[in-house]
């Protein structure tokens, strides 16, 4: 092999490695960005994935951790208070900061180091499920800031479901008398079963991540917060579906240990609706 030809092969291999490395870096930085979303980077290294038709209304300033720049307190909670903000077009969005749970909460607080960033992954998963027909909140943007080295802080921006209340709030309010417990349980069971039929394992299924809203067609249930969700081909395996439901019961016992609002009878009825939908 001539020296010139050998040099050409070496240069081609080096270019291929550089391209592969760039692709890996791009994938680890952004993850899978859905169609219709734009990637934006500012001069400080902050990254934003935003729906293209909302890019004129959402920028990095919305993903701040103070109410001076980021909006007002909202009645909704995740691992902390969410903020709400009205966009120039009149829509109201909810801004959820990412926080660790469990033992990591005291160590790293709001700082994460898993790549691709969790907000970008949740945006991609939620958009995919929404396109499949699952009822969930519509995600408009995800944002990460880079305060130090490989660590980042993250936020998710979703459209507020006007008139929706989480299931735990519904059980404690007058709305449950208005719509009826059986109707509410049937709607919740149907939404969980539909999620499992789509092969989705919800990592934190609890009474606060299930929303109910009275609509023209009746009571509709939405499931939100797909952070760390796992997707499977076909139906969710039965063992994982059972584990998901067990997670829901643990959350109910934690919120309502005396079973004043979510009784054992209500749980059994929800399960009856769930398995009835399974065999429908």
Buried (B, 14 or more C-beta within 10 A) or exposed (E): EEEEEEEEEEEEEEEEEEEEEEEEEEEEBBBEBBEEBBEBEEEEEBBBBBBEEBBEBBBBEBBBEEEEEBBEEBEBEBBEEBBBBEBEEEBBBBBBBBBBEEEEEEEEEBBBEEBBBBBBBBBBBBBBBBEBEBBBBBBBBBBBBBEEEEBBBBBBBBBBBEEBBBBBBBBBEEBBEEBEBEBBBBBBBBBBBBBBBBBBBBBBBBBBBBBBBBEEEEBBBBBBBBBBBEBEEEBBEEEBBEEBBEBBBEBBEEBBEEEEBBBEEBBEBBBEBBEEBBEE
